[in-house]
Structure formats: C-alpha cells, structure tokens
Amino acid sequence: MSDFKVGSVARNTLSRQVLEKFIELLMDGSLKTEDKLPSEMELMHMFDVSRPVLREALSSLETLEIITRRPRGGTFINKKIGSNPFRAMLALSINNVPAVIEARMSLELGLVTLAAEKITEEQLASLEETITAIENTEDGDYGAIDREFHRIIADSANNPVVSGMIDSLLIAHQKTDSLIVIRERDITVEHHRAIYEALKSKDPVESFKQMYRHLQYVRKKILANYNE
C-alpha cells in the first residue's frame, strides 16, 4: 500500500470528516486502487478517532463501493474507483438540496446534447415506451419510470469517460424525486415528449433547451416546498 499521512481529526467530529479525509487521499493519489488499508487500530491512531466513528466511516465507504471489507482478509480500495470520488462527493452533500439539483442539471444538460448525436433507434423506442407508461399510470406513482427515461438518455451518450457519472446522476435524481410532493403527470409527459422529439430530430441545441425547461421546472417545484 502507498504510504500516506493523515492530519489528526478532532475527537468531537463525526465520521463524515473521516470520510472526507479518505476522499482527499483518493483524490490526491495517496490512496490507490487495490491498496490494502491498515488495521482498525492503526486507522484509529492515524485519524485520532474512536472505533465507532471509524467503523461508521468505513461503512459509508463500503456503501459507496469505494472499499471492500473481506472477512479475515482486510479492507481494500476497490479496483474500479476512477469515477467514485465524484459519487462520494455527491453523497457527502446529499442533504444540500439546491446543490444536488444543480449537480443533476449539470450532468443531464451535458449528457443530453451528446445523446442527441448518438442515441439509437432502439433507445428512442425505449424512451417512447417510458412516456407511454407514465401516461398510463393512474396513481401518480411513476418515479421509477421517470428515472428510467433519464437513465436511457444518459446511457445513450455512450461516453466511457463520463459513464461512471451516471450512477451519480441517478443518486441525484432519486434524492430530488423523493422531494416531489405532488406529481403532475400531464406536465411530465409533455416535457418528456418534447425532449424525445428533440432527440429524435438529432438536434443537440433543442435537446438542451427542452431538458433545461424540464429541469428548471423540477427545480422550482422542489425548492418551493423545500424553502417552505
């Protein structure tokens, strides 16, 4: 494992700050993929924290798929970690609703313009199926179908460098989706269909415009309730 040094973390801090330290070490290269972490006792000493705080931080890192803990084998940094620091940083700010919405907008507005150039007929057909499925819902519970619509667009961008960010997009989508109190199916269908038509026309500018209109509407709706 690469040698690394950790500035002490004050005893009264939460595991989140240990998690942030881990992410810093990943981002600056002090920790690398497939490194084996020191023992719990050594980590407690390095971070100057108690065992419960350390274990909570390790649990969060495992949930984020940054580490894997092997029984009697130790704890390792996962091999595929390249895009996970982005996902981790989103998770650290998951309760900062305005920031999460902006992160989602940043990702989706970029991806939809790429999708306009690359989307396949098969993917367009799948998009249209999600729109029809939302139209046919009777209880207004179409959050999962909504996410599938956005996932198809993100996947259709077909870019290996940004593909790892799609998980982050879906985390942001799930968070914002959970804050929607009243769903307006007809508006969702109208917005989705406008995005679909722009993608079908292979028009990146119109695709951006229609996605922005949709996400701006979602942002205003969520923040109105959030601020109240």
N, C-alpha and C positions, 0 to 999 in steps of 0.2 A: 504494500500500500504506500502511496505517496506520503511523505512527511508533511504534516501541517500543524500550524499553531493556532490556538484559539484564544482570543481575549476573554477574560472571565466574564461570565454573565451573572449579574447581581442575583443574590439568592431569592429576592422577593419577586422576580419576574416570572412570567408564565412560560409554559412550554413553547408558546408561539415564538418567543425570542430565540429559543434554541433552534427551532425550525428555520427561522430566518438566517441564523448563523450557518446552518447546514447548506442552505441555498446559496449563501455568499461563497462558501467553499467550493460548491459545484460550479458556480459562475466564473470564479477566478482560476479554476483549474487545480486548486489544492486537493480536491477530491476528484477522482476519475472513475469512469465506468469499470465495473468489476472489482474495484477496491474492496478489501475486507476491512470493516470498521474495527477499532479497538474494542476491548471488552466493556461491559457496562460500567465497571468500576473505573476504568481508565477514562471513559467518556464523561462520567460524573465529575472526575477530577479536572478534566480539560475545560468543561463548561462551568464548573463550580456550581452544580445544581444537585438537587436530591434525586433519588431513584424514581419516585413517582413522576416528577417533572420530565426527566429524561425519557421515561417509558411512554409518556403521553406524546412527546415529540416524535419518538421513533414510530409510534402507532400512526401518527399523521403522515409521516414519510412513507410508511408502508401502504397506507390508503391511497396516496398519490402515486404509487407504483414507482417510487424513487429508490426504495430499498427492498430487499427480500431477507426475511429472517428465517434461517434454516435451523431446525431443532438440532442441537449439539454440533452444528456446523459453523455458527457465527452469523453475522449480519453483513450483507454485501450490497454495494451500489449496483443497481440493475444495469444490464448491458445496453439496453435501448433507453438512454436518458437524454438524448440530444434536445428534444423539444419539451421535456417535462419541467424544467425550471420555469418556463412560461406558464405552464399549467399550475405549477405550485404558487407562483406569484399571484395568479388569479384567485387561487383558493385562499391565500392569505388575506385578500381584500374582498372576499365574497360577501361580507356584510356592508360594504361600501356600495350601496345600490347604484348611485349615479355613476361611479367609476366602472362598475360591472356592465352597465348598459352601454357606456361609451366604448368599453373593450369589445363588446359584442358588435357594435356598429362598425368599429374599425376593421374587425375581421371580416364581417359579412360584406361590407361595401367593396373591399378589395377582392374578395373571392367571387362575388357575383360578376364583376367585369371580366375576370378570367373565364368564368363559366360561360359567358356569352360567346366566347370564341371557341370553347372546347366541348360544350355539352353535346351528348349524343342523342340520337332519336329515341333510343331505349330509355335514357334518363329523362328526356322530355315526357315520354309516355308515363313514366313513374310519377313525375311531378303532377301531371294532369290527374292521375289516379288519386293522389292525396287531396287535390282540390275537390274532386267529386265526393270523396269520403267525408270531408268536412261539411260539404253541402248536405249530405245525408244524415249527419248526426242530429239527434233530437234533444239530447240532454245538455248540449253545450260543452261536453267534456271531450275536447278534441286536441288537448295539449300535446299528446304523443304524436298525433298525425301532423300537427304543426311543426314539431321538431323534425320529423322525417322529411318534410318539404325543404327545410333549411339544410338538413344534412345532405340531401341529394345534390343541392346546389354547391355546397362546399366540396363534396367528393368530385363533382364534375369539373372543378377547376384543375384537377389532375396534375398537381404540382408536388413532387416528393419533398421539397424543402418546407412547404407550408402545411403539408398534410398532417403533421403532428399537432398543429394548432387547432385542428377540427375538434379534438376532444375538449379543448379549452372553450371553443365556441359553444359546444353542447352543454358544458357546465354552466356557462353564462346564460344560455337560453333557458336551461332548467330553472336557474335561480330567478330570472326575470319572469318566466312563465308562472312560477309559484306565487308571484305577487299580483297577478291579474285577478281581480275580484269578480268582475262581470265581463263575460265574453260576448263579443258582438260578431256572430258568425257571418252575417252578410258582408260586413266590412272586411273581415279576414279573407273571405272568398274573393271579394273584389280586388283587394290588394294582391293576393297571391296570383290571381289570374292575370293581372297587369304585369307582374314580374315574369310569369310564364310566357306571355305573349312577346315580351321584350327579348327573353332568352331564345325563344323560337325564331325570332327575326334576326338572331345573331348580332344584336345591337348593344354593345357594352355601355354606351352613354345612356340609353333609355333604361337599360337594366339597372344601372347605378341609380338613376333618377327614381325609378319605381321602388327599388329596395330602400332608398333613403326615405321616401314618403311613408313607406310601411313602418320602418323602424322609428322614425320620428314620431309617428302616431302612437306606437307602443310606448316609447319613452315618456311622452307627455301623459299618457294614461296612467302609467305606473307611478311616475313621480308625483302626480296629483294626489293619489292615495297615500303614497309614502310620506309626503310632506304633511298631510293631514294627521 
